[in-house]
Amino acid sequence: MNMKNLMKQSLAVAAIMALCTGSVLAEMRVGVVNTVKLMEEAPQARDAQGKIESEFAPREKELVALQRNIRDQEERLNRDGAVMSEAERTKLERDVLGLRRDLNRAQDEFRDDLNIRRNEALSKLQKVMYDATLALAKEQNYDLILGQGVVYASDKVDITALVLKKLNDDFRPGN
């Protein structure tokens, strides 16, 4: 969240608090959620990370094998290059160069695909966390739930553990 949005949220909360009288504030139920903690501890986050790792593990193994192949070819070139014919050495150098290009292209594609997949999973996880927070707020009659941008919240208003419990209760592996 950028500083501009943080300032807007802080000003909005301050304005709400300033407009409310003491008796209204006493009746107002406020909660704070630590979204970073939820992202670290929610079973949905661990499940998504596991799915991504298993999805991309075969491609990562292919990249490692290609790197090993390039290293082996380079070692062969260094070791035997002096005794190879000019044509044979030139062919091996071209092969190594082509393999390096293939590796760079494959690494770029892998990185791009992994980032896209992580962003998709993060978006889905944020939606699940938002829905759980909203459901908890409605169930327990909260008037205001704050998330990112809170500098300090006492344990009295920190409902992160409650949201995390809800996420754990709602978790169904493989969804």
FENSUL-V687566 format. One record per residue. N is the residue number from 1. RES is the residue in one small letter. OMEGA is omega in whole degrees, 0 to 359 (NA if undefined). BURIAL is + if it has 24 or more other C-alpha atoms within 12 Angstrom, else -. D_CENTER is the distance of its C-alpha to the mean C-alpha in Angstrom with 1 decimal. Layout:
n & res & omega & burial & d_center
N & RES & OMEGA & BURIAL & D_CENTER
N & RES & OMEGA & BURIAL & D_CENTER
This chain:
n & res & omega & burial & d_center
1 & m & 182 & - & 14.9
2 & n & 185 & - & 17.8
3 & m & 181 & - & 21.0
4 & k & 179 & - & 23.1
5 & n & 178 & - & 21.1
6 & l & 179 & - & 21.1
7 & m & 180 & - & 24.8
8 & k & 180 & - & 25.5
9 & q & 180 & - & 23.9
10 & s & 178 & - & 25.8
11 & l & 179 & - & 28.9
12 & a & 179 & - & 28.6
13 & v & 179 & - & 28.3
14 & a & 179 & - & 31.2
15 & a & 179 & - & 33.2
16 & i & 181 & - & 32.8
17 & m & 181 & - & 33.8
18 & a & 182 & - & 36.7
19 & l & 183 & - & 38.0
20 & c & 176 & - & 38.0
21 & t & 181 & - & 41.1
22 & g & 182 & - & 41.0
23 & s & 178 & - & 41.9
24 & v & 179 & - & 39.1
25 & l & 180 & - & 36.6
26 & a & 181 & - & 38.0
27 & e & 183 & - & 37.4
28 & m & 180 & - & 33.9
29 & r & 184 & - & 31.1
30 & v & 176 & + & 28.0
31 & g & 179 & + & 24.7
32 & v & 180 & + & 21.7
33 & v & 176 & + & 18.2
34 & n & 185 & + & 15.8
35 & t & 179 & + & 12.4
36 & v & 179 & - & 10.7
37 & k & 178 & - & 12.8
38 & l & 180 & + & 12.0
39 & m & 181 & + & 8.3
40 & e & 191 & - & 9.6
41 & e & 182 & - & 12.7
42 & a & 179 & + & 12.5
43 & p & 178 & + & 13.7
44 & q & 179 & + & 11.8
45 & a & 178 & + & 8.4
46 & r & 179 & - & 10.4
47 & d & 180 & + & 12.0
48 & a & 179 & + & 9.2
49 & q & 178 & + & 8.1
50 & g & 178 & - & 11.9
51 & k & 180 & - & 12.5
52 & i & 180 & + & 10.4
53 & e & 180 & - & 12.2
54 & s & 179 & - & 15.4
55 & e & 185 & - & 15.2
56 & f & 181 & + & 14.8
57 & a & 180 & - & 17.0
58 & p & 179 & - & 20.3
59 & r & 178 & - & 19.4
60 & e & 177 & + & 18.4
61 & k & 177 & - & 21.8
62 & e & 179 & - & 23.5
63 & l & 178 & + & 22.3
64 & v & 179 & - & 23.5
65 & a & 179 & - & 26.8
66 & l & 176 & + & 27.3
67 & q & 179 & - & 26.8
68 & r & 179 & - & 29.3
69 & n & 179 & - & 31.7
70 & i & 180 & + & 31.6
71 & r & 178 & - & 32.3
72 & d & 180 & - & 35.1
73 & q & 178 & + & 36.7
74 & e & 177 & - & 36.6
75 & e & 178 & - & 38.2
76 & r & 179 & - & 40.8
77 & l & 179 & + & 41.5
78 & n & 184 & - & 41.9
79 & r & 189 & - & 44.0
80 & d & 185 & - & 46.2
81 & g & 183 & - & 46.0
82 & a & 182 & - & 49.3
83 & v & 179 & - & 51.2
84 & m & 173 & - & 49.7
85 & s & 181 & - & 51.5
86 & e & 182 & - & 50.4
87 & a & 181 & - & 49.3
88 & e & 179 & - & 47.4
89 & r & 179 & - & 45.6
90 & t & 179 & - & 44.8
91 & k & 180 & - & 43.4
92 & l & 177 & + & 41.2
93 & e & 177 & + & 39.9
94 & r & 178 & - & 39.1
95 & d & 179 & - & 37.3
96 & v & 179 & + & 35.2
97 & l & 177 & - & 34.4
98 & g & 178 & - & 33.5
99 & l & 178 & + & 31.3
100 & r & 178 & - & 29.5
101 & r & 179 & - & 29.0
102 & d & 179 & - & 27.7
103 & l & 180 & + & 25.2
104 & n & 179 & - & 24.0
105 & r & 180 & - & 23.6
106 & a & 178 & + & 21.9
107 & q & 178 & + & 19.4
108 & d & 179 & - & 18.7
109 & e & 180 & - & 18.4
110 & f & 181 & + & 16.1
111 & r & 179 & - & 13.7
112 & d & 180 & - & 14.0
113 & d & 179 & - & 13.6
114 & l & 179 & + & 10.5
115 & n & 178 & - & 8.9
116 & i & 182 & - & 10.4
117 & r & 178 & - & 9.4
118 & r & 179 & + & 5.6
119 & n & 177 & - & 6.6
120 & e & 181 & - & 9.1
121 & a & 179 & + & 7.3
122 & l & 179 & + & 5.3
123 & s & 179 & - & 8.8
124 & k & 180 & - & 10.6
125 & l & 178 & + & 9.1
126 & q & 179 & + & 10.0
127 & k & 179 & - & 13.3
128 & v & 179 & + & 14.0
129 & m & 178 & + & 13.5
130 & y & 181 & + & 15.7
131 & d & 179 & - & 18.2
132 & a & 179 & + & 18.5
133 & t & 179 & + & 19.2
134 & l & 179 & + & 21.6
135 & a & 178 & - & 23.4
136 & l & 180 & + & 23.8
137 & a & 180 & + & 25.1
138 & k & 180 & - & 27.6
139 & e & 186 & - & 28.7
140 & q & 174 & - & 29.4
141 & n & 174 & - & 30.7
142 & y & 177 & - & 28.5
143 & d & 185 & - & 29.6
144 & l & 175 & + & 26.7
145 & i & 178 & + & 23.1
146 & l & 180 & + & 21.3
147 & g & 182 & + & 17.6
148 & q & 177 & + & 16.1
149 & g & 179 & + & 18.9
150 & v & 181 & - & 21.0
151 & v & 181 & - & 22.5
152 & y & 173 & - & 24.3
153 & a & 178 & - & 24.8
154 & s & 179 & - & 27.3
155 & d & 182 & - & 26.7
156 & k & 183 & - & 29.1
157 & v & 181 & + & 26.6
158 & d & 182 & + & 23.3
159 & i & 181 & + & 22.4
160 & t & 181 & + & 18.9
161 & a & 178 & + & 20.6
162 & l & 179 & + & 22.2
163 & v & 178 & + & 19.0
164 & l & 177 & + & 17.4
165 & k & 178 & - & 20.8
166 & k & 178 & + & 20.7
167 & l & 177 & + & 17.2
168 & n & 180 & - & 18.8
169 & d & 183 & - & 22.0
170 & d & 186 & - & 20.4
171 & f & 174 & - & 18.3
172 & r & 182 & - & 19.7
173 & p & 177 & - & 18.4
174 & g & 179 & - & 17.9
175 & n & NA & - & 17.3
